[in-house]
Amino acid sequence: MFLNAFLLILGLVVFITAAVLKWSTILNKFTNIKGIDVLVKAGSINTISLVLLIIGGFIILLALFGLFGSKYKKTFFLKIYEVIIILLFLANGISILVLIFDSNKIEKEFKKQFNSTVFEIVDDFNNNKTYTEKCDLSYAVSEIFKCCGSNSPMDFNGTDLAKICCYKSQVGTPGCTNIVVDKIKSNAFYLLIIPSCIILATELTNIILVPILIRKIRSPSSKYQK
């Protein structure tokens, strides 16, 4: 009963967290930058928040289901609850593993593409080619994370491009690649990893305890059999 109530609270937390992640965090600002798909597959990040919204809502319904089954001691509901929570446990576990293993790939791809973008801006500038679109992309990232260039403003080779393509271009302004990765990792850790691990632990505890409750209800000495 207590664990189901706790799971209900966690479901609400996950749902609210996913809503915050999707609409009002630095991740949301980052994924909504025009042309960001050139640097990273933003769709995959948005998908994570959408999946979390669905999982959060599902956990809330599941917790209510478990509360009903445990309160009224209906083994039928508890059995269904047990099956669903096992499937949810497996799905959550797989999601966390995918997120962990894909994060390094996404990080490397972003660094590679941002380095390439800055280089192309300078190259296009020197060859009198149009660089506005890439410059706007660099500026948007710079504005959100208060950075400039890939490693520093010096990546623009002393041209005026740093002032044009960066929100801040003073000497000492950090490069964008590391600061973007660090801030996104920090957001992901607190908004995704920690809540997911707590949910997994709660689901595992429910998986262990539900069969015990079912056996207790079915026991001949149980008052529910009288």
N, C-alpha and C positions, 0 to 999 in steps of 0.2 A: 504493500500500500504506500509506504513512505517512498520507496524507490520509484514508483510510478508517478507520484506527485513531483518528485525531483526531476524525473524525465520530462514531465509536462513543463516545468519551469525551464529546463534546458532547451526544450523545443521552442519556447517563446524567445529565449536568448538567441538561439541560432537564427530564428526567423528575423528578429530585429537586427542582429549582426549582419545578416545577408542583405537586408534592406539598406543599412548604412553603407555596406561595402559597395552596393550597386549604385547608390545615388548621391552619397555625400562624402566620400573619402578621397584621398590623393590618388588612389587607384582608379576611381571613376574619372577624375580629371585627366589622368594620364591616358586612359583608354579612349577618351572622347576627343583627343587631339586630332585635328584633320591630317590625314595621311600617316597616322601612327602605324598602320599595317606595314609600312615600308621597313620599320624598325623591329616590330615584334607582332606576333599574332594576337592582337588585342581581343579578338573574338573568343579565344580560349579563356582569357581572364574573365570576360563578361559571363561566359558560360558557367564558370565556377560559382559566381554569385547567384546566378539563376538556379543552379542545382541546389545550392544551400537554401534558397527560399523554399524550394519544393520539399527538400529533406526536413526543414524546420516545420513546415505545415504538416507533413506526414508524421513526424515525431509527436506533435501535439495530438493528432487524431489517435495515434497508437497508444499514447499515454492514457487518454480518456477511455479507450477500449480496455486497457489493462486495469484501470481503476474500477471500471464496471465489473469486470470478471472477478477481481479479488474481493470487491465489496460484497457482491451477491453470491460468491463462491460457485460460479458457473464454470465447470471444467471445460465445456465446449469453447467458451470465449477465451479461456486461458490457453487452450491448445492452439487456437488460431493465432493468438497473441504471441505465443512462443515461436511458431513458424515464421511469422512476419518479422519479429525482432531478430531472429537469426539471419534472415535475408538482409535486413537493414544493417546488421553488424558487419556482414561480409561486404556489402556495398560501400559502407563508410570506410572500412579498412582498405579496400581496393582504391578508393578515391584518394585517401591520404598517401598511399604508396605511389600512385600515379603523379600526384602533386609534387612529392619529394623528388622522385626520379626525373621528372620533366623540368623541374626548376633550374637545374644546372644547364640543360640544353637551351632553355629559354634565355638564361643569363648570357651564355656564350654567343647566341645568335644576336641578341640585342647589342652587345658590345661590338661585335663584328660589323653589324649594319650601321651603328651610329658612327664608328670610326670611318667607315666607307662614305657615309653621308657628308661628314665634315670635309673629308678629302675631296669629294666631288664638288662641294661648294667652292673650295679654293681653286680647284682645277677649272671649273666653269668660269669663275671670275677672271682668272688669268687668260683664258681663251675667249673672253667676251661672249660667253654663252649665257643663257637664261638660268639663273640659280635661285629665283625668288621662292619657288615652291619648297625647295629643300631648306632654304634659309628660314622660311616661316615655320617649318617643322622644328628646326633647331631652336628658334626663338620661343616657341610654345613650350618645349621641354625645359628650356632655360628659365622661363618665367615661373613654372610650377616648382622646380627644384632648386632655384637660385644658383645656377651653375653656368658654365660656358665652355663650349668646345667638348672634345672627347676627354682629354686629359687636363686641359687648361685653355685660357684664351689664346695662348701662344700657338695653338694648333692652326690658327688662321694666318700664320706666317707674317705677323706684324702689319697686316692690311687693316683697313677699316671694317672688314667683315665682322670682326668681333662685336663692334658697336651696333651693327645692323642685325646680326643673326643671334644676338644674345641679349637677354633682359638685363644682366649684369656682366660687365666685361672688364672690371678693374683688375689690376694685378693682384694675385692672391685668390681670385675667385676659383673655386674647385671645378674640376672637369665633371661632365655629366654622367659618364658611364658608371663609375663606381657609386656615386651618390644616389643615382636612380635605382640601381640594383639594391643598395643597402636599405633605402627607405621602403621599397616595395617588399623586400624580404621581411622587414620589421612589421609592416602592416599585415602581411600574410601570416606571420607567426602569431600575432595576438588575435587576429580576426578569424583565422582559419584553423591553424594547427592546434592551439590550446583548446578551443571549444570542441573540436573534433575528437581529441584524445579523451576529454572528459565524458563526452557522449559515448564513445566506445567502451570506456570503463563501466559506465552505468548500464549500457546494453548487456555487457558480459555478465554483470552481476544479476541482472534480470533473467538472463538465459539460465543461470545456475539455480536461482531461487524459485522460478515458476514451477519446474517439475516437483520440487519439494512441497510446494503449496498444493499441487494437484494430488500428490500421494497422501498428503495430510487430509484433504477433503474426502478422498476415497476410502480412507482408513475406517474399518468397522467401528472403531471406538470413537470416531469423530462425531461430534454433535450434529454435523450436517447430514449424517446418514440416518439419523433418528427421526 
